[in-house]
Every structure is written in structure tokens, then in C-alpha cells.
Amino acid sequence: MCIRDSRRGLIPILNELIPKLKDMNKLQFDALVSLGYIMDHLRVDKHPVFSSLTGISNAKRDIMEGLLSTNDQAVLAFVLKNRGPKDDEELKSTMLKLGDSFFRTDESAYDAILQQYEFGTTLAGELGVHETTTWSSCALMAEVYASENYFHPNLVQRLENIIHRKAETDVVDFDSAATLLQGFLSAGIEDISLNLRLIQMIHTQISSEGKLALIHFDGENITLFLEALLQLYSPEDTDYTLVPIFFEYFEGFIRNPFEYEGRLSRNDLISLKRIYESATFYKPRNPEFFGILDKKIKDGS
């Protein structure tokens, strides 16, 4: 997620560095996890980091809580889901324990933070509860444990509890909100109060940030977000009243070539055209919108 946002400068450097990283034994476990995430994102195939992560995780699954932070555990689970052996019973057992470890580690860290406030050991002038578990980690956990291979209702329920807690004091980023909404829908879960809170936070950010909000968007997260809203909304529903507003907002983003600066691929545009055509509740403000999309798709934007 952060890698995708900075890929223009980072990706070429990593493409040169990765082939030189052959000795996995010299890396600390958390560094190995980060490396696995980077190479998964870059779609590097058959690198020993993936088998190393699988082997170490299977061997250390009972002590994971003491080895990695919540955020590193989320990244590890995501990489194992994408690059671990499919339909492997040992890995499935490891993933279940890793998920449980993530939530136990989060609970311990959150309790420690609350104790700081209780005993007055926070820094002077600090406001709010500064959690260690990030929104992006919650989004990764949703992708893993709401997926077909690793879905577990207890773990998803515990993830919902974390998100409700974080939403009280912490503002979600657009990338994570899109992933969370889509992840829960994929698992057949609709927590209306949670969905509305995520949607409202994104609306507030876009309204307050103006043009600055544009840096958060790309084809992947816009498609995820609008696809989720499309599934959630019906014209008779009085809960998701912000949905048409988002469709109007992103219509403008898609139409304006100076705003997205190549961040929408041809496949993104095809997906977005399908979403807008399926959104019978929304009529594009520009009557030429679908013609503009067709031209961009034909040109291979």
C-alpha cells in the first residue's frame, strides 16, 4: 500500500536490488517479512524469500506473538496467502494461529497504551489514543481472513471489533477503507454502522482536503471502493446516502486527465465503465462520460 503510493521512485531501485538478495539467513525475520511483501508487490516469481517465510512461519507459529509486531504479522499473513503453497494443511494451521496471534498482540499493545494514560505516562500535550496497529494492517487482515481459502468467522469478528475501536479515535485512509469494505462484502458480512463510519470518514477527508485528496487515488482503490458502494447501495435505502456523491466525485476524477496522471490503466477504465453502467441509480453529470471512457479505453490510457 505505501509501496504502491511511492512506486514511481522506489520500484526501479528495488528491481535492481532484489536479485542480489540471495542469502535469506542473514536477514532478521521482520526484514524478511518486509522483503517478501515488496517482492510480492513487484510480482517477483520463485524467489527463495517466499519458501523461507513459509518454512519459518510453520516452525515458529506457536511463538509468533513474541517475534513480530501486529503490523508485521499482518504483512506476513498477506504474503503467505499470496505466495504460500495452496491447499497446504500445515500452512492453513499456521495461518489460523497467525491470525489469533495478531489479535492477541494487538490487545496487549492496546492495553499497554491505555495503562500509559491511566498512570499519566503519556507525553505532555498528547491528545487521543495513538495505536500501534495501523489501518493498512487491518486492511491486509481483511484481505486474508475474509478470503475463500482462509476465511474464519471468529477472526473476522475480532477484526470488526478492532475497526470499531480505531474508528473512534483514528481516521482511516482511502486505500484501507476500500479494501475493508470490499473484504467484508466478499465474506458476506454487512456491518452497517461500520460501513457508514468508514464511508463518512472518507467523505470528510475529501471535503476538507480538496485537491490534496487526489494523491490518495489510483485505479485499483477507486475500483474497489466504488464496487463496494455499488453492492451496498439501493435507491430505497436511507443509510448509504453518500454513495451517489462519491460516484459524481469520481466521475470528475476519471474525466480529467490532469488529475489522475496515468494512474488509471486500461483494465481499470474497463472495470470503472462496468461499475458506472451498473449503477442505475446514478446518471453521469457529463452526457459524454461513457463516450469519453470508450475513447480512453480504445487509446489504452
VEXVEX-417578 format. One record per residue (C-alpha): residue number from 1; residue in three letters; x, y, z. Coordinates in steps of 0.05 Angstrom, whole numbers, plus 32768, in hexadecimal, padded with zeros to 4 digits. Each point is the difference from the previous one (the first is absolute). Example, Ala and Ser with C-alpha at 12.3 -4.5 7.8 and 13.67 -1.06 7.14 Angstrom:
# VEXVEX-417578
<atom n="1" res="ala" X="80F6" Y="7FA6" Z="809C"/>
<atom n="2" res="ser" X="801B" Y="8045" Z="7FF3"/>
# end
This chain:
# VEXVEX-417578
<atom n="1" res="met" X="8000" Y="8000" Z="8000"/>
<atom n="2" res="cys" X="8035" Y="8032" Z="8013"/>
<atom n="3" res="ile" X="802B" Y="7FDE" Z="7FCC"/>
<atom n="4" res="arg" X="7FCD" Y="800B" Z="7FCA"/>
<atom n="5" res="asp" X="7FF9" Y="8049" Z="8012"/>
<atom n="6" res="ser" X="804B" Y="800D" Z="7FF7"/>
<atom n="7" res="arg" X="800D" Y="7FCF" Z="7FC8"/>
<atom n="8" res="arg" X="8018" Y="8033" Z="7FCD"/>
<atom n="9" res="gly" X="8041" Y="800B" Z="8025"/>
<atom n="10" res="leu" X="8007" Y="7FC0" Z="8028"/>
<atom n="11" res="ile" X="7FF0" Y="7FC9" Z="7FCE"/>
<atom n="12" res="pro" X="803C" Y="8009" Z="7FD2"/>
<atom n="13" res="ile" X="8030" Y="7FFF" Z="803B"/>
<atom n="14" res="leu" X="7FE1" Y="7FC1" Z="801C"/>
<atom n="15" res="asn" X="8001" Y="7FDD" Z="7FBD"/>
<atom n="16" res="glu" X="804B" Y="8008" Z="8000"/>
<atom n="17" res="leu" X="8009" Y="7FED" Z="8049"/>
<atom n="18" res="ile" X="7FD4" Y="7FC1" Z="8005"/>
<atom n="19" res="pro" X="802A" Y="7FD2" Z="7FD4"/>
<atom n="20" res="lys" X="803C" Y="800D" Z="802E"/>
<atom n="21" res="leu" X="7FDA" Y="7FE9" Z="803E"/>
<atom n="22" res="lys" X="800F" Y="7FB6" Z="7FFE"/>
<atom n="23" res="asp" X="8014" Y="7FEE" Z="8048"/>
<atom n="24" res="met" X="7FBF" Y="8001" Z="8027"/>
<atom n="25" res="asn" X="8022" Y="7FE7" Z="803F"/>
<atom n="26" res="lys" X="8022" Y="8042" Z="800B"/>
<atom n="27" res="leu" X="7FBF" Y="8027" Z="8007"/>
<atom n="28" res="gln" X="7FD9" Y="800A" Z="8040"/>
<atom n="29" res="phe" X="7FBA" Y="7FE3" Z="7FFE"/>
<atom n="30" res="asp" X="7FDD" Y="8044" Z="7FFD"/>
<atom n="31" res="ala" X="802E" Y="8015" Z="7FC7"/>
<atom n="32" res="leu" X="7FF2" Y="7FBF" Z="7FDC"/>
<atom n="33" res="val" X="7FB5" Y="800E" Z="8006"/>
<atom n="34" res="ser" X="8009" Y="8046" Z="7FE3"/>
<atom n="35" res="leu" X="8029" Y="7FE5" Z="7FC7"/>
<atom n="36" res="gly" X="7FCB" Y="7FCB" Z="7FF1"/>
<atom n="37" res="tyr" X="7FCB" Y="8036" Z="7FFE"/>
<atom n="38" res="ile" X="8029" Y="802B" Z="7FD0"/>
<atom n="39" res="met" X="800E" Y="7FC6" Z="7FD1"/>
<atom n="40" res="asp" X="7FB8" Y="7FE9" Z="8002"/>
<atom n="41" res="his" X="7FEB" Y="8046" Z="7FEC"/>
<atom n="42" res="leu" X="8033" Y="8001" Z="7FC8"/>
<atom n="43" res="arg" X="7FE7" Y="7FBC" Z="7FE9"/>
<atom n="44" res="val" X="8045" Y="7FE0" Z="8006"/>
<atom n="45" res="asp" X="7FF8" Y="7FB5" Z="7FF5"/>
<atom n="46" res="lys" X="8023" Y="7FC5" Z="801F"/>
<atom n="47" res="his" X="802E" Y="8026" Z="802F"/>
<atom n="48" res="pro" X="8019" Y="7FDA" Z="803E"/>
<atom n="49" res="val" X="7FE2" Y="8035" Z="802E"/>
<atom n="50" res="phe" X="7FBB" Y="7FE1" Z="7FF7"/>
<atom n="51" res="ser" X="8014" Y="7FB9" Z="8012"/>
<atom n="52" res="ser" X="802A" Y="801C" Z="803A"/>
<atom n="53" res="leu" X="7FC5" Y="8026" Z="801C"/>
<atom n="54" res="thr" X="7FD4" Y="7FC2" Z="7FFA"/>
<atom n="55" res="gly" X="8033" Y="7FD3" Z="8023"/>
<atom n="56" res="ile" X="8010" Y="8031" Z="8038"/>
<atom n="57" res="ser" X="7FB6" Y="800F" Z="800C"/>
<atom n="58" res="asn" X="7FEE" Y="7FB6" Z="8005"/>
<atom n="59" res="ala" X="8039" Y="7FF4" Z="8030"/>
<atom n="60" res="lys" X="7FF2" Y="803D" Z="802C"/>
<atom n="61" res="arg" X="7FB4" Y="8005" Z="7FFD"/>
<atom n="62" res="asp" X="7FF8" Y="7FF3" Z="804A"/>
<atom n="63" res="ile" X="802E" Y="803A" Z="8014"/>
<atom n="64" res="met" X="7FEE" Y="8033" Z="7FCA"/>
<atom n="65" res="glu" X="7FE4" Y="8031" Z="8033"/>
<atom n="66" res="gly" X="8045" Y="800B" Z="801D"/>
<atom n="67" res="leu" X="8024" Y="8005" Z="7FBD"/>
<atom n="68" res="leu" X="7FD9" Y="8034" Z="7FD8"/>
<atom n="69" res="ser" X="7FD6" Y="803E" Z="800B"/>
<atom n="70" res="thr" X="7FB7" Y="8000" Z="7FEB"/>
<atom n="71" res="asn" X="8011" Y="8025" Z="7FC0"/>
<atom n="72" res="asp" X="8036" Y="7FCE" Z="7FED"/>
<atom n="73" res="gln" X="7FD2" Y="7FC6" Z="800F"/>
<atom n="74" res="ala" X="7FCB" Y="801D" Z="7FD2"/>
<atom n="75" res="val" X="8034" Y="8008" Z="7FC9"/>
<atom n="76" res="leu" X="8018" Y="7FB9" Z="800A"/>
<atom n="77" res="ala" X="7FB9" Y="7FE4" Z="7FFD"/>
<atom n="78" res="phe" X="7FF4" Y="8026" Z="7FBF"/>
<atom n="79" res="val" X="8040" Y="7FE7" Z="7FE0"/>
<atom n="80" res="leu" X="7FF3" Y="7FB8" Z="8015"/>
<atom n="81" res="lys" X="7FB9" Y="8004" Z="7FE4"/>
<atom n="82" res="asn" X="801B" Y="8017" Z="7FBD"/>
<atom n="83" res="arg" X="8041" Y="7FD8" Z="7FFB"/>
<atom n="84" res="gly" X="7FF9" Y="7FC4" Z="802F"/>
<atom n="85" res="pro" X="7FF0" Y="7FBB" Z="7FE6"/>
<atom n="86" res="lys" X="7FB6" Y="7FFA" Z="7FEE"/>
<atom n="87" res="asp" X="7FD4" Y="7FCE" Z="8026"/>
<atom n="88" res="asp" X="8038" Y="7FF0" Z="8030"/>
<atom n="89" res="glu" X="7FE4" Y="7FE8" Z="8043"/>
<atom n="90" res="glu" X="803E" Y="8013" Z="8027"/>
<atom n="91" res="leu" X="7FFE" Y="8047" Z="7FE5"/>
<atom n="92" res="lys" X="7FB5" Y="8005" Z="800E"/>
<atom n="93" res="ser" X="800E" Y="7FEE" Z="8049"/>
<atom n="94" res="thr" X="8038" Y="8033" Z="8001"/>
<atom n="95" res="met" X="7FD3" Y="8036" Z="7FE3"/>
<atom n="96" res="leu" X="7FCB" Y="7FF3" Z="8035"/>
<atom n="97" res="lys" X="8033" Y="8007" Z="8038"/>
<atom n="98" res="leu" X="801E" Y="803D" Z="7FDF"/>
<atom n="99" res="gly" X="7FBC" Y="8021" Z="7FFD"/>
<atom n="100" res="asp" X="7FF3" Y="7FF1" Z="804A"/>
<atom n="101" res="ser" X="8046" Y="801A" Z="8011"/>
<atom n="102" res="phe" X="7FF2" Y="8042" Z="7FDB"/>
<atom n="103" res="phe" X="7FC3" Y="800E" Z="802B"/>
<atom n="104" res="arg" X="8022" Y="7FEC" Z="8041"/>
<atom n="105" res="thr" X="803B" Y="802C" Z="7FEF"/>
<atom n="106" res="asp" X="7FD2" Y="803A" Z="7FF0"/>
<atom n="107" res="glu" X="7FDA" Y="7FF7" Z="8042"/>
<atom n="108" res="ser" X="8040" Y="8000" Z="8028"/>
<atom n="109" res="ala" X="801A" Y="803E" Z="7FDC"/>
<atom n="110" res="tyr" X="7FBE" Y="8025" Z="8009"/>
<atom n="111" res="asp" X="7FFD" Y="7FEE" Z="804A"/>
<atom n="112" res="ala" X="8046" Y="801B" Z="8008"/>
<atom n="113" res="ile" X="7FEC" Y="8042" Z="7FDF"/>
<atom n="114" res="leu" X="7FC3" Y="8007" Z="802D"/>
<atom n="115" res="gln" X="802B" Y="7FF4" Z="803D"/>
<atom n="116" res="gln" X="802C" Y="803A" Z="7FEB"/>
<atom n="117" res="tyr" X="7FC4" Y="802D" Z="8002"/>
<atom n="118" res="glu" X="7FE8" Y="7FE2" Z="8041"/>
<atom n="119" res="phe" X="8042" Y="800B" Z="8023"/>
<atom n="120" res="gly" X="800F" Y="8043" Z="7FDF"/>
<atom n="121" res="thr" X="803E" Y="7FEA" Z="7FDA"/>
<atom n="122" res="thr" X="7FED" Y="801E" Z="7FBC"/>
<atom n="123" res="leu" X="8026" Y="803B" Z="7FE4"/>
<atom n="124" res="ala" X="7FE9" Y="8045" Z="8013"/>
<atom n="125" res="gly" X="7FCE" Y="801C" Z="7FCE"/>
<atom n="126" res="glu" X="7FEE" Y="7FBD" Z="7FE1"/>
<atom n="127" res="leu" X="7FB8" Y="7FF9" Z="7FEC"/>
<atom n="128" res="gly" X="7FDB" Y="7FC0" Z="7FED"/>
<atom n="129" res="val" X="8014" Y="7FB8" Z="8001"/>
<atom n="130" res="his" X="803B" Y="7FF3" Z="7FD2"/>
<atom n="131" res="glu" X="7FFA" Y="7FB7" Z="7FEC"/>
<atom n="132" res="thr" X="8037" Y="7FD4" Z="7FE5"/>
<atom n="133" res="thr" X="7FD4" Y="7FD7" Z="7FD2"/>
<atom n="134" res="thr" X="7FF6" Y="8026" Z="7FBF"/>
<atom n="135" res="trp" X="7FC5" Y="8005" Z="7FD2"/>
<atom n="136" res="ser" X="8028" Y="7FE0" Z="7FC8"/>
<atom n="137" res="ser" X="800D" Y="7FC3" Z="802D"/>
<atom n="138" res="cys" X="7FB6" Y="7FF9" Z="800D"/>
<atom n="139" res="ala" X="7FF4" Y="8003" Z="7FB5"/>
<atom n="140" res="leu" X="8034" Y="7FC9" Z="7FF4"/>
<atom n="141" res="met" X="7FDF" Y="7FD5" Z="8035"/>
<atom n="142" res="ala" X="7FBD" Y="800A" Z="7FDD"/>
<atom n="143" res="glu" X="801D" Y="7FEA" Z="7FBE"/>
<atom n="144" res="val" X="801C" Y="7FC1" Z="8020"/>
<atom n="145" res="tyr" X="7FCB" Y="7FE8" Z="8031"/>
<atom n="146" res="ala" X="7FC4" Y="8015" Z="7FD6"/>
<atom n="147" res="ser" X="801D" Y="7FD9" Z="7FC5"/>
<atom n="148" res="glu" X="7FE4" Y="7FBD" Z="7FEA"/>
<atom n="149" res="asn" X="803D" Y="7FD7" Z="8015"/>
<atom n="150" res="tyr" X="800B" Y="801E" Z="8045"/>
<atom n="151" res="phe" X="7FBC" Y="801B" Z="8015"/>
<atom n="152" res="his" X="7FF3" Y="7FF8" Z="804A"/>
<atom n="153" res="pro" X="7FC2" Y="8020" Z="801F"/>
<atom n="154" res="asn" X="8020" Y="800A" Z="8045"/>
<atom n="155" res="leu" X="803C" Y="8024" Z="7FE3"/>
<atom n="156" res="val" X="7FD5" Y="802C" Z="7FD5"/>
<atom n="157" res="gln" X="7FD4" Y="8012" Z="803C"/>
<atom n="158" res="arg" X="803F" Y="8013" Z="8028"/>
<atom n="159" res="leu" X="8016" Y="802A" Z="7FC5"/>
<atom n="160" res="glu" X="7FBE" Y="8024" Z="8000"/>
<atom n="161" res="asn" X="8009" Y="8010" Z="804A"/>
<atom n="162" res="ile" X="8044" Y="801F" Z="7FF2"/>
<atom n="163" res="ile" X="7FE4" Y="802A" Z="7FC8"/>
<atom n="164" res="his" X="7FC7" Y="8019" Z="802B"/>
<atom n="165" res="arg" X="8033" Y="8012" Z="8036"/>
<atom n="166" res="lys" X="802F" Y="8024" Z="7FD0"/>
<atom n="167" res="ala" X="7FC7" Y="8026" Z="7FDF"/>
<atom n="168" res="glu" X="7FF3" Y="8023" Z="8041"/>
<atom n="169" res="thr" X="8044" Y="8022" Z="8002"/>
<atom n="170" res="asp" X="8024" Y="7FF6" Z="7FBE"/>
<atom n="171" res="val" X="7FEF" Y="8015" Z="7FB9"/>
<atom n="172" res="val" X="8003" Y="7FC9" Z="7FCB"/>
<atom n="173" res="asp" X="8027" Y="800A" Z="7FBF"/>
<atom n="174" res="phe" X="7FDD" Y="7FF6" Z="7FBD"/>
<atom n="175" res="asp" X="8027" Y="7FC3" Z="7FEC"/>
<atom n="176" res="ser" X="7FF0" Y="7FDB" Z="8040"/>
<atom n="177" res="ala" X="7FB7" Y="8015" Z="8000"/>
<atom n="178" res="ala" X="7FF7" Y="7FE5" Z="7FB9"/>
<atom n="179" res="thr" X="8021" Y="7FBE" Z="8012"/>
<atom n="180" res="leu" X="7FD9" Y="7FF8" Z="8041"/>
<atom n="181" res="leu" X="7FBC" Y="800E" Z="7FE0"/>
<atom n="182" res="gln" X="800E" Y="7FCF" Z="7FC8"/>
<atom n="183" res="gly" X="801E" Y="7FCC" Z="802E"/>
<atom n="184" res="phe" X="7FC4" Y="7FFC" Z="802E"/>
<atom n="185" res="leu" X="7FD0" Y="7FFE" Z="7FC5"/>
<atom n="186" res="ser" X="8027" Y="7FC7" Z="7FE1"/>
<atom n="187" res="ala" X="7FF7" Y="7FDA" Z="8042"/>
<atom n="188" res="gly" X="7FB5" Y="800D" Z="7FFF"/>
<atom n="189" res="ile" X="8004" Y="8030" Z="803C"/>
<atom n="190" res="glu" X="7FDB" Y="8043" Z="8001"/>
<atom n="191" res="asp" X="800C" Y="8028" Z="803F"/>
<atom n="192" res="ile" X="7FD8" Y="803E" Z="7FEF"/>
<atom n="193" res="ser" X="801A" Y="802B" Z="8039"/>
<atom n="194" res="leu" X="8048" Y="7FEE" Z="7FEF"/>
<atom n="195" res="asn" X="7FF6" Y="800B" Z="7FB5"/>
<atom n="196" res="leu" X="7FE0" Y="8043" Z="800C"/>
<atom n="197" res="arg" X="8038" Y="8017" Z="802E"/>
<atom n="198" res="leu" X="8035" Y="7FEE" Z="7FCC"/>
<atom n="199" res="ile" X="7FD9" Y="8022" Z="7FC8"/>
<atom n="200" res="gln" X="7FF3" Y="803E" Z="802A"/>
<atom n="201" res="met" X="804A" Y="8007" Z="8012"/>
<atom n="202" res="ile" X="8014" Y="7FFC" Z="7FB7"/>
<atom n="203" res="his" X="7FCB" Y="8034" Z="7FEC"/>
<atom n="204" res="thr" X="8019" Y="802F" Z="8037"/>
<atom n="205" res="gln" X="8048" Y="7FF8" Z="7FE8"/>
<atom n="206" res="ile" X="7FF0" Y="800E" Z="7FB8"/>
<atom n="207" res="ser" X="7FD5" Y="803C" Z="8013"/>
<atom n="208" res="ser" X="8036" Y="801E" Z="802D"/>
<atom n="209" res="glu" X="803E" Y="7FF0" Z="7FD6"/>
<atom n="210" res="gly" X="7FE6" Y="8017" Z="7FBC"/>
<atom n="211" res="lys" X="8034" Y="7FF6" Z="7FCA"/>
<atom n="212" res="leu" X="8030" Y="7FE2" Z="8032"/>
<atom n="213" res="ala" X="7FD4" Y="7FC3" Z="8004"/>
<atom n="214" res="leu" X="8012" Y="7FED" Z="7FB9"/>
<atom n="215" res="ile" X="8043" Y="7FE1" Z="8016"/>
<atom n="216" res="his" X="7FDA" Y="7FC8" Z="8023"/>
<atom n="217" res="phe" X="7FDE" Y="7FE5" Z="7FC2"/>
<atom n="218" res="asp" X="8013" Y="7FCE" Z="7FCB"/>
<atom n="219" res="gly" X="7FDA" Y="7FD0" Z="7FD3"/>
<atom n="220" res="glu" X="8003" Y="7FC6" Z="8031"/>
<atom n="221" res="asn" X="7FE5" Y="8022" Z="803E"/>
<atom n="222" res="ile" X="7FCC" Y="8029" Z="7FDA"/>
<atom n="223" res="thr" X="7FE5" Y="7FC0" Z="7FE0"/>
<atom n="224" res="leu" X="7FFF" Y="7FDB" Z="8043"/>
<atom n="225" res="phe" X="7FDD" Y="803A" Z="8022"/>
<atom n="226" res="leu" X="7FCA" Y="800C" Z="7FCB"/>
<atom n="227" res="glu" X="7FF5" Y="7FB5" Z="7FF7"/>
<atom n="228" res="ala" X="7FF2" Y="7FFB" Z="804B"/>
<atom n="229" res="leu" X="7FD1" Y="803C" Z="7FFF"/>
<atom n="230" res="leu" X="7FDC" Y="7FE3" Z="7FC4"/>
<atom n="231" res="gln" X="7FF2" Y="7FC1" Z="8027"/>
<atom n="232" res="leu" X="7FEB" Y="8025" Z="803F"/>
<atom n="233" res="tyr" X="7FD1" Y="8034" Z="7FE1"/>
<atom n="234" res="ser" X="7FB8" Y="7FFC" Z="7FEA"/>
<atom n="235" res="pro" X="7FD5" Y="803E" Z="7FF1"/>
<atom n="236" res="glu" X="7FCE" Y="7FEC" Z="8036"/>
<atom n="237" res="asp" X="8036" Y="7FFC" Z="8035"/>
<atom n="238" res="thr" X="8006" Y="803C" Z="802D"/>
<atom n="239" res="asp" X="8042" Y="7FEB" Z="801F"/>
<atom n="240" res="tyr" X="8032" Y="8008" Z="7FC7"/>
<atom n="241" res="thr" X="7FEB" Y="8045" Z="7FE8"/>
<atom n="242" res="leu" X="8048" Y="8015" Z="7FF2"/>
<atom n="243" res="val" X="8009" Y="7FCB" Z="7FC9"/>
<atom n="244" res="pro" X="7FE7" Y="802B" Z="7FC5"/>
<atom n="245" res="ile" X="802D" Y="8038" Z="8017"/>
<atom n="246" res="phe" X="803D" Y="7FD4" Z="7FFA"/>
<atom n="247" res="phe" X="7FEA" Y="7FE9" Z="7FBB"/>
<atom n="248" res="glu" X="7FFC" Y="8049" Z="7FEA"/>
<atom n="249" res="tyr" X="8043" Y="8011" Z="8020"/>
<atom n="250" res="phe" X="8025" Y="7FC7" Z="7FDE"/>
<atom n="251" res="glu" X="7FDE" Y="800E" Z="7FBD"/>
<atom n="252" res="gly" X="8024" Y="8043" Z="8001"/>
<atom n="253" res="phe" X="8041" Y="7FDE" Z="8014"/>
<atom n="254" res="ile" X="7FFB" Y="7FCD" Z="7FC7"/>
<atom n="255" res="arg" X="7FEE" Y="8035" Z="7FCC"/>
<atom n="256" res="asn" X="8039" Y="802F" Z="8011"/>
<atom n="257" res="pro" X="8043" Y="7FE7" Z="7FE3"/>
<atom n="258" res="phe" X="8026" Y="8033" Z="8029"/>
<atom n="259" res="glu" X="7FE6" Y="7FE4" Z="8042"/>
<atom n="260" res="tyr" X="8010" Y="7FB7" Z="7FF9"/>
<atom n="261" res="glu" X="8042" Y="8007" Z="7FDA"/>
<atom n="262" res="gly" X="8000" Y="7FBA" Z="7FE4"/>
<atom n="263" res="arg" X="7FEB" Y="7FDE" Z="8040"/>
<atom n="264" res="leu" X="7FC5" Y="7FDE" Z="7FDD"/>
<atom n="265" res="ser" X="8016" Y="7FC6" Z="7FD4"/>
<atom n="266" res="arg" X="7FD7" Y="7FE7" Z="7FC6"/>
<atom n="267" res="asn" X="7FE6" Y="7FC6" Z="802C"/>
<atom n="268" res="asp" X="7FED" Y="8032" Z="8036"/>
<atom n="269" res="leu" X="7FD8" Y="8028" Z="7FCE"/>
<atom n="270" res="ile" X="7FDC" Y="7FC2" Z="7FE7"/>
<atom n="271" res="ser" X="7FEE" Y="7FED" Z="8048"/>
<atom n="272" res="leu" X="7FE9" Y="8047" Z="8010"/>
<atom n="273" res="lys" X="7FD5" Y="8003" Z="7FC1"/>
<atom n="274" res="arg" X="7FDE" Y="7FBF" Z="8016"/>
<atom n="275" res="ile" X="7FF3" Y="801C" Z="8046"/>
<atom n="276" res="tyr" X="7FE3" Y="8042" Z="7FE6"/>
<atom n="277" res="glu" X="7FD4" Y="7FDB" Z="7FCD"/>
<atom n="278" res="ser" X="7FE7" Y="7FD3" Z="8039"/>
<atom n="279" res="ala" X="7FF0" Y="803C" Z="802D"/>
<atom n="280" res="thr" X="7FB9" Y="800A" Z="7FE8"/>
<atom n="281" res="phe" X="7FF5" Y="8032" Z="8039"/>
<atom n="282" res="tyr" X="8034" Y="8030" Z="7FE4"/>
<atom n="283" res="lys" X="7FFD" Y="8028" Z="7FBF"/>
<atom n="284" res="pro" X="8045" Y="801D" Z="7FED"/>
<atom n="285" res="arg" X="8001" Y="804C" Z="8004"/>
<atom n="286" res="asn" X="8025" Y="8003" Z="7FBD"/>
<atom n="287" res="pro" X="7FD4" Y="7FE0" Z="7FCA"/>
<atom n="288" res="glu" X="803F" Y="7FED" Z="7FDA"/>
<atom n="289" res="phe" X="801E" Y="7FDA" Z="803B"/>
<atom n="290" res="phe" X="7FFA" Y="7FBA" Z="7FE3"/>
<atom n="291" res="gly" X="8019" Y="8019" Z="7FBC"/>
<atom n="292" res="ile" X="803D" Y="801E" Z="8024"/>
<atom n="293" res="leu" X="800C" Y="7FBE" Z="8023"/>
<atom n="294" res="asp" X="7FFA" Y="7FD9" Z="7FBF"/>
<atom n="295" res="lys" X="8034" Y="802E" Z="7FE0"/>
<atom n="296" res="lys" X="8030" Y="7FF9" Z="803A"/>
<atom n="297" res="ile" X="7FF8" Y="7FB4" Z="7FFE"/>
<atom n="298" res="lys" X="800B" Y="7FFF" Z="7FB5"/>
<atom n="299" res="asp" X="803E" Y="802C" Z="8007"/>
<atom n="300" res="gly" X="801A" Y="7FD1" Z="8036"/>
<atom n="301" res="ser" X="8006" Y="8037" Z="8034"/>
# end
